[in-house]
Amino acid sequence: MSSRRRFLQSSLMAAGAAMLPTARAVPASTDAKVVSTWDFGVPANREAWQVLAAGGNALDAVEAGARWAETGQCNSTVGRCGYPDRDGFVTLDASIMQGDGSCGAVAALQDIDHPISVARKVMEKTPHVLLVGDGARQFAIAEGFTPHSLRTPEAEQAWREWLETSRYQPEINAERRGIPGNRENHDTIGMLALGRDGRMAGACTTSGMAWKMHGRVGDSPIIGAGLYVDDQVGGATASGVGEEMLRNAASFLVVELMRQGLSPADACRGAIERVVKKRPEASKSLQVCFLAMNTHGEVGAFALHQGFVYAVCDAQRQDALLESPSVYTTTKT
Ligand code: SD4
C-alpha cells in the first residue's frame, strides 16, 4: 500500500472515530418507572408496575401493560374492541422495542387478541422486524394464538352508522371533548418503561384510525415513527394521526433531540414544531402527541392540541395522570 493511501486510510479512520459519539454507560441501578399515553394508561401502567415492582424487566413490563390495554378494557381505539376500517375489518398495529435496539412489530393484523405479544414473538423468534396482514396472522396462529373475530356488536353498529356518510374525518379528542354521539376514532397506547437495571423498553398498540382504508398502516408499528427506544438516551412514543409521525420519523426525532441534550419535554416540543412547520394548515385540525422518558427517568410530553393526557407510575406515585402542554389551546371543531 502506498504511503499516501495509508495516510488517507488512517486519517479517514480517525475522522470516523471522531464522529462517533462516546457511548454513555447504561446506569447500573435506578428507580423504575412506567409512563403511558392517555387515561387508559393509568390502569395499563398498574399492570406494568407489578412487573417492575417485583424486579421484572422493562420488556416484560411494557408487554403486560399493553396486553391489558388490548383486552382488559373495551374501547374503540385499541385491541379487540377497536373500530374497524371502512370495509368493516378490525386491523391491529403494534410494536415493541428494547433499548438495545431489538424490536418487532405487526401491522394490519386481524383476528388476534394480543398484537403486542405477536410483535414480541416477531422480535424473538424471527430474523425480521415487521410482519403484516395475513402473514402476521399465520405467524400468530403458528405461535399458538387463537384467531377469532374482533368486531364487537358496538363497533359493528358504529361502522354501519358511519357507512351512511362514509366520511373519513379524524376528530381531535372527540369523546373527551364531549362531542355528542362520538367515541374516540383514534387513540393509541404508547408505553415506555425504565427497569431498575437502567434498561428501557417501549410498546405501542392500536386499532389505528377508525374507518381508515383497508390496508392502511399507521405509525404505531413502525419503529422510529410510533416508537423508538435507545438505552443510551431514552424512549419516545406517539399518538394521533399517524401519517404525521410517519412523515417525520417522529419518535426517532424525539430521541435524537434528547441525544443532543434536550429534556424529554423540549424534545417532544421540537418534534411537534417540526410537524407544524411541515404542514401548518393541516396541523390546525388534527391531533399529534408525543411522550418521552430519558434514562434518568425524566418524563415530558407535548401535543398539537389541548387534551392529551399521559399517565406516570413509579414508587412515589402510582396513578398520576398529567395534562400535556400543546401548541393550540383551543381545539377547532
Ligand atoms: C394511527 N397513531 O394509527 C395511530 C392512531 C392514534 O390517536 O394514535 N390515534 O395513526
Boltz pocket constraint, residues with backbone or C-beta under 6 A from the ligand:
constraints:
  - pocket:
      binder: B
      contacts: [[A, 186], [A, 187], [A, 188], [A, 206], [A, 207], [A, 208], [A, 209], [A, 217], [A, 218], [A, 219], [A, 220], [A, 238], [A, 239], [A, 240], [A, 241], [A, 242], [A, 243], [A, 287]]
      max_distance: 6.0
